[in-house]
């Protein structure tokens, strides 16, 4: 391992063995094929994980189902107390886990720490939520009757997460599911499996201290086959899946076929509209972070910049200047703004997109390319690129997980909103303007069609207090804040008759002697 100073970090997160396998709670076992984890930072082998076998998967689900039978009966505030303790463990290990995220996934250390902070924040949110799982009382049309709605736990929640947020997305789901009375089985990305094992190790500390049953939190490891077991398993009433639109279609169809529920967080093709009344300084900061943060591998990455023609050259010149100042390299070095892509396959997709935009008639104004030389031996580092393009280009309509920003101009706000909405995806969107009318127009019913619409901030960097998710091919799911907790529970309507007769609804008369 090139980063020898990370040995203590790995040890503190329970990654001291040569390999790790499927975790069903406090215990682990292994028996499947070996899955390797190489760091995109330096190409070094971090560790190996054994893939979950079919027999191991069966055991995981059996223990999860058994754990649910007792966990659901624990009072919700008591469940919140367990989540509070888990949040404290995350606080104690924020530095170590953030460094692991940065090294295994490749995002900057600041973003790695930020991702763990999201985990801490959602735990805090869930603790408060544990005392607010409220229902409704409803006035009945029948005398001496009371109606109400209440919410009950679903059971086993299956979480399938992607490599770009290897720990935060799981926690968004897990913290809410736990306080709702559910148990969680997590299939992390096979490109970042050690982050999942570290999280399970930290959970195990809390579970052991509180004498909790195995199965409240479990992980399974492997590729598409393991995910398919989960999506077709009727013992898993809810699947929350984050990934590509193609993956989401398969998951959604499989879960729907068995009448399960799904939360789908899929592709994004996010745009910022820059109006003549935009604050240029704020625009450049929001655009550059949105476009190059996590090396363009966020679902909320800024991929399109739609600039009013009167501002076009001014914004382009400022962007070129800003891009010239970007430092690319080891993400654990705080001097660097941009780390590597996840692997060399992602680099190939990046290069393909650059060729395609030129072939379709676009122009590279910041050309990009693969980084070479000392420090770039992993082959995963690329230069952020900017290309003039048309919104209808096939490559612009497609989400490329890489730091490529497509720029285009517009004449009217209506045209800009049409361009913003004119892609299959509908996750995040922004407008930069100091004109209140333009801002309100953008977030109105005739404005952005995305699940997230911002004014004077970028497309990236959501807070856990608001529901996160998008429309159209983004999947329509919602995670994290607001009333997203309802997705992890089942609604039940109750009618209570406290009288001595049985009147029927709608005035129906049904008499028998």
N, C-alpha and C positions, 0 to 999 in steps of 0.2 A: 504494500500500500504506500503510494507516494506521500500521502498526508499522514505521516507517522504520528503527528500530534493528535490525531483523531482516535487513537487506540483507547485512551481513557474515556472518550465520549462513548464509543461503542460499548465498552465494558459497563458504563453506568446505565446503559439502556438494555442490558441483558444480552448483548450480542457478542458473547465471549466464546461460544462454541463454533466449531467449524461449519456447522449447518443447523438449520432449524426447520421444523415441519409444521404440520397442522396443529393449531391450538384450539382446545375445546373449553378453555377456562384456565384453571391453574396448571393444567398438565398439557404436555405436548407429546406427539408421537410422529414417526416418519416411516415412510415405506415406498413412496412414489419416486418418479424420475427426478433428477437433480435440475434445479432451475438456478442459473447463475445471475448475479447482480454485478454488473460492471459500472463504474462511475463514468459519466460522460465528461467529468472534469479532467481526469488524467488517464482514463482507460483502464485503471487498475481494477482487479477483481476485489470487490468488497467482501463478498461472502456467497454462500450457496444456500438454497432453500429446497426442501423436497416437496414436490407437487402432491396435492391431496389425492389419495386413491379413492375409488368408489366405496370401499369398505369404510375408510376413514370418514368420508362425507356422511355416510349413513350414521356413524357414531356421533358426529358433530350435531346432526339434526335431532337425533334421539335425545341428546343431552340438552339441547336448546329447548325442545318441546317440554322436557321435564322441568327445566328451570323456569319456564314461563308459568307453569301451573302454580308455583309458589310466589314468584316475583310479582305477578299481577295482583296478589292479595296483600302485598305490602302497601300501606297507605302512601299516597302520592308524595306528601311532604317528606316521608322517610326515604323514598326513592330519590327525592331531590337532595337529601343530605348525602347520599352515596355519591351523586354526581358532583356535589360541592367538594367532597374529598378528592375526587378524581381531578377536578380543576386545580386544587392545591398541589397535587402531585405534578401536574403539568407545569405549574408555576416553578416548582423546584427544579424541573428538568427542561425548562424552556431553552436554555442555551444549548444543551446537548442535543435535544431533539431537533432544534432548528439547524444545527450544524449537520446532522445526519440528513435532513431533508435537502439541504443545500448540496451536499456531496453526492447523494444517491440520485437526485433528480436534476441538479444543475442550476437551480435558481440562485439568485444572489443571497448572501447570508442575511441581509436585511429582510428579504422576502421570506426566507426560511423561518426567521424569528417571528415575522409577521403572521405566517401561517399557524404557528403554534399559538400565537396570541389570539387568533380567531378561535382556536379550540378552547382556550381559557374563557373567552368572551361568551361562547355558546353554552359553556357549562354554567356560567353566571346567569345567563338568560334562562336556562332550563331550571335552575334552582328556583327562581321566582315563579316560573310557569307552573311548577309543581303544586303551588297553592292557588292556581287560577284556571284549572281545567273545568271551566264552568259550562253548565247547560242552560236550558230555558224552562220557564213555566209558561203555559199557554192556557188562555181562557177557553173553556169548553162550551159548546152550544147546549149541552145536556145538564140539567140541574144536578147538583151534588156530585159533580164529576170534576176531577182535576187532571189536566194534561201536562206533560213535561217531556223534555228531551235530555238525555244524558249520553255520555261518551264512555266507551269501554275499550280496553286494550285489544289490539288485533291478534298478537301472537308473535311469531318469528318474523322479523324484518330482515330481508336480505339486502345488503349494500354492495354494489359493484362500483368501484371507484376507478378513476383514471390516474395516470402517472403525474399529471401536471400539478395537482394538489393532492399529494400522496397521503396526507393526514387530515387536513381540514374538512374536506367533504364528508369523510366518514364521521367526523365528530358532529357535523351539522345534523346528520341523521341519528347517530347513536345517542347523543345527549337528549334529544327530544323523545326518541323512542323509549329510552330507559325511564324517563319521568312519566311517560304515558303508560308504563307497565309492560312494554314489549321487551323482548330480548333480540339480540342482533348477531347475525352471521355476516361476516365481511370478507368479500373477495377483493383484495387490493389488486392493482395493476401488477402484472408479472414483471414490469420494468422498474418497479420500486417496492419489492416485497419486504425488504428489511425495515422500512419505515412502519409497516403494519405490525411486524413482530415486536418492534420497540413499543408501539402503542399498547399492544396486548400485554407486554411485560409490565408496563406502568399500571394498566388496569388490574392486573393480577395482584399487585401490591395492595390496592384498595380492597379487592375481593377477599383476599386472605385475612386482612385485619378485621373485616366485618363478617367473616365466616359465611360468605355468600356461596350459593351453589354454583357449580360449573355450568357454563352454557349461557349465562347472561350476556357475555361477550365472547365470541369465538371468531377465529379467522380460518379461512381455507385458502390454499395457494394453487396457482396454476393458470392455464389459459382459457380459451373459449369453452372447452369441455366442462370445466368446473362451473362456469357461469351458466351453461345450459342446464346442468343439473339443478341449479337454483331456480332458474326461470320456469322450469317445467314441474317443480315440486309443489304439490298442493298444500304441503305443511308450511309453506312460506307465503302467507296471504298478501304481503307487500314486498315488491322489489323496487328499490331506489337505485337507478343506474345512471351513471355519468360517463359520457364518451361521445363517440361519433354518431352522426345521424343514422348511418348504416347499421351500427350496432343497436341503436335505439329501436329501429324498425323491427329487428329480430326479437329483441327483448319484449317490446310492446305486444307483438303478435302472439308470442309464446305465453305470456302472462294472461292476456285477454282470452286466449283459447280455453284456459281453465278458470275463467272468471275471477282471476286475481286482480289486485290493484297495482299500479305502477306509478312511480315518480320518475320522469325522464328529463334529464338535464343534458341536452345534446349540443350540436354545433352552434357557433355564433359567427356573424359576419358584420361586425359592429362599426358604426359610422359616427363621426362628429361633423356637424354642420357648423361652419364658420360664417357668421353674418358680418355685414359692414360695420356693425356696432360692437364687435367682439373685442375683448381685452386680449391683445396679441400675446402679452407675456404669459397670461394664464393659459391661453390656447396652446402655446408651444409646450409648456410644462405638461399639461394634460395629454397632449397628443404624443409626445415623445415617450413618456412613461407608459401610456396605453399601448403604444406600438412596439416597444422594445422590452418592456418588463417581462420577466420570465422568458426572455428571448422569443417573444411573440407566441408563447404556448399557453396562453390563458384563453378560456372560452369567451372572456370579455375583452380580449385584445382589440385595440383599435386597428381595423383593417382598411377602412376607407375614410378619407378626409374630403369633405364636400365643401368647397370654398367659393364664396361669392366672387364673381369675376373682378370686381373692383379691388379686392384684397388679395387676389390669387398670387401675384408675383411677390408681394410683400411677405406673405405667409411662407411661400416656398423658399425664399431667400433665408428667412429665419430658421426654417427647418434644416436646410442644408448646413447652416452654421452650427446648429445644435448637434446634428449628427456627426459633424467633424470633431466634436469634443467627446464623443462616447468612447469609453475605454472597455475593451473586450478581453476577458480572460478568466482566470480562476475565480469563481463566484465567492469563495471564502475570503478573498482579498477585498477589503472594503473599498479599495481604490477603483474597482471595476464596476461598470454599470450593467454589463451584459455578460451572461455566462453562456454555456454551450446549449445546443439542442440535445434532446434526450438520447439520440443515437444517430448513426450514419444513415439509416433509412430516412430519418427526418431531414437530414441534409439533402438527400436525393430529391425529396419532395420539394424542398426549398428551391433547388436549382431548376427543377422542372417548371415551377411556377414562374421563375424569372424568364426562362426561355419562352414560355407560353404567352406571357403578357407582351413580349416583343413581337412574337409571331402574329398575334391578333391585332397589332398596330399600335401598341403602347410604346412608351419611351422611358428608359431608365435614367432618372436624374440623380439618384445616388445608387451606383451600380451594384453594390453588394459583392458577394463572392465568398469563397471558403477561406478561412484564416489559415495561414501556414507559418511554420517556423517554431521556435522555442516556445513552449507553453501550450501549443495547440496540437500536441501529438495524438490526442484522442480522435482527431478528425471530425469533431462535433461542433466546432466553433465556426460561425459565419458572421459576416458583416450585415447589419441592418440595411435594408434597401428601400428606396422610394421610387415608385413608377407612376408616370402619368398614364391614365387608363380611362376607358369608358365603362360605365356601370354594367352595360350589357355583355361585356366580355365574359366568356365562359369561365375563365380562370378567376375573374373578380367575383362571379356568382358562387364560387367554390371557396370553402374555408381551407386555407393552407396554414398549418400550425407552424409558423415561422415568422421572423420579424420583417415582413414585407408590408409596406403601407402604399395603398393605391390612392392617388390624388386626382381630383376632377373638379370642374367649376360649374357654377349654376348662375341663373339670372334672377329668379324669383324664389321666395320662400316656399311657395307651393311646389315648384320644381325640385327644390332641395329635399323637401319631405318625401316627394315621390321617389327620388333617387334613394333616399335612406330606406324607404319601405320596399324598394324594388329588388329584393333578394329573397331567397327561400327561407332564410333564417330570421329569427326575431328575438334575440336575447337582449342586448344592451345598446343604447343610443344616447347621444348627447347633442346639445346645441350650445354654442358659445356666443353669447349676446348680452349686452347691457340694456337691451330694450325689453321691458316687461311684457309688452304685447307679443313679441316674437317668442319669448320663453313660454308664456301661457299657451300660445297657439301650438307650440311643439308638444306639450304634454296634454293637450285636449283630445277629445274623441276623434278629431280630424287630423291629428298630428302623428307622432310615432306609433307604429304598430308593435313595438317591442314590449317585453315584460318589464324592462327597466328603461326609463327615460329621464335623463338628467339635464340640468341647466347649469352651465358654468363649472362643471367638473367633467372629467373624462369618462370613458366607458368602463374603465377598470377600477376596482377597489370598492366593492360593495360592503356595507356594514351588516352585521348579523341581526340587527333589529328589524330589518325589512325582509319581506319574502323575496327569495332569490329564484329566478327562473325566467323562461321566455315562452314565446308563442311560435306558431307555424312549425317549421322543422326543428326548432329547438326543443320541442316536446311537450310544452305546456305544464310541466311540473313546477312545484314550488317547494323550496327547502328553507331552513333557518327560521327567521322571525315571523312576526305578524301572527296569522292564524294557521300557519303551516302545520302546527301540531295536530290538527284535525285529520291530516292524511294518515297519521299513525294510529288512529283509533276508529272504532266503528260507532255509528250513531244509532241510538235506540230511542224510539218514541214510546212513552208510557201513558196509559189512561187509567186513573184510579177512581173507582166508584165508591164513595163513602155513604151513599144513601141506602134505602131499603127497597128500591125498585130498579128495574132495568130498562130505562128508556133507550131507544135506538137513535142513532144519528140520522140526519136528514128527515126526521119526522116519520120514519117508517114504523108502521104498526104491525106487530107480529104477536098475536095473542094465542095462548094455548091454555087449556084447563089444567 
